Amino acid sequence: MGKEEKINSSGSNRIISSDEFLKSARSVEIDDPDDEDSVTGNLVIVGVGGCGSNTIDNISKLGIRGIKLVAINTDKVHLDGINAPYKVLIGDSITHGLGAGGRPEVARACAEQDAHKISDALGNRPDLVFIAAGMGGGTGTGAAPVVAKIAKDKGAKIIAFVTLPFRTEGRHKYKLAQEGIRQLRKWADTVVLISNDKLLKLAGDRPLDEAFMIADMTLAVMVKGIAEIIRKRTMVNVDLNDIRTLMSVGGVAAVGIGESSDPKRRGEEAVKMALRNQLIEISPEGARGALVVVYGGKNMRLTEVHQITEIVASKMSSDAIIKIGADIDESLGDGVRVILLLTGIRSPDMLGPDVPLRTEPLTVSIDGKYDPVEALEEVLGSPYVL
């Protein structure tokens, strides 16, 4: 770790190291997740399958507090190796703990059989549930939609982060991923697609575990950004109901966090970093709403807050609603941190509930040259292809 990633933010280059990313991810401390009367609301992150459970394992290592972490899998050996306070083995009587064998229908049966275990792990009153899963395999593809339905039945808002297969993994996995996304969208308020190919490009020549840690850190920073918005006292009253309202209106399209200590451009750099994410393409143009929270040390100036707000507003539709909060956080020193919650954005990696599901059968031929982009377009429509 500690190697540098280059993040291109609309013309300006911001260099951030993995160590900086980890420092940002560890910066939040909030209430006990088991205290269901907590004023912060009940936030749960659920990892489903091997990929999702690995995400939970890495987020747990980052030290996130106040958010319940749950790992769910059909593979007992893999689950035993995951560092998570809540672990749920599903379908033991069906698979005997040996995994779903790449068959989503088996994983779905396992999740449905042990729905009560999943329900217990989510808790009585989850307010916001994040689901992390890989699409194209067995457990994540088949069980994640069941988990989303259980969470929805409890009244939770749901944001799902799912990874897509590498192009080299072939058409079979992409067809499985298509159906998994289709089923997941029935219950999730928003589905965020993360391209494994983009992950590979971003990670470069790094070892595999470091490459996937970059994706896990991205998810961790986003989730912690929401936790900060809910918990911290700001000039504007920001609470869980604000987030739920934004999701109800347009679906949460993106959550971003950025930080800079550049003495001349820290506000500009921080907001541009928050507007840009290398694993999830974000285009805020036309966004219908935004929650903007700005933190800075004692020397943060009102003009910087105004500049940040202007940059966000310039990227959105003229009639968009922008809610702003600003506060002093002495631990930032000379730095400025910007957290954004955007609704109604345009993104090839983002699917919201306002996008109608395509119900006609797939027409992509499996004969001849296979193009996963064309395959995804069959299900998602051309505006949402990676």
NORQUI-V82747 format. One record per helix or strand. SS is the DSSP state (~ for helix, > for strand). FROM is the first residue (numbers start at 1). LEN is the number of residues. If there is no record, write none. Layout:
BEGIN
SS/FROM/LEN ; SS/FROM/LEN
END
This chain:
BEGIN
>/4/6 ; >/12/6 ; ~/18/8 ; >/43/6 ; ~/49/14 ; >/68/6 ; >/75/1 ; ~/76/5 ; >/86/4 ; ~/92/4 ; >/98/1 ; ~/104/10 ; ~/115/8 ; >/128/7 ; ~/139/15 ; >/157/8 ; ~/167/3 ; ~/171/14 ; >/190/6 ; ~/196/8 ; ~/208/24 ; ~/240/11 ; >/252/9 ; ~/266/10 ; >/283/1 ; >/289/8 ; ~/302/13 ; >/321/8 ; ~/330/3 ; >/336/8 ; >/346/1 ; >/350/3 ; ~/372/9 ; ~/382/3
END
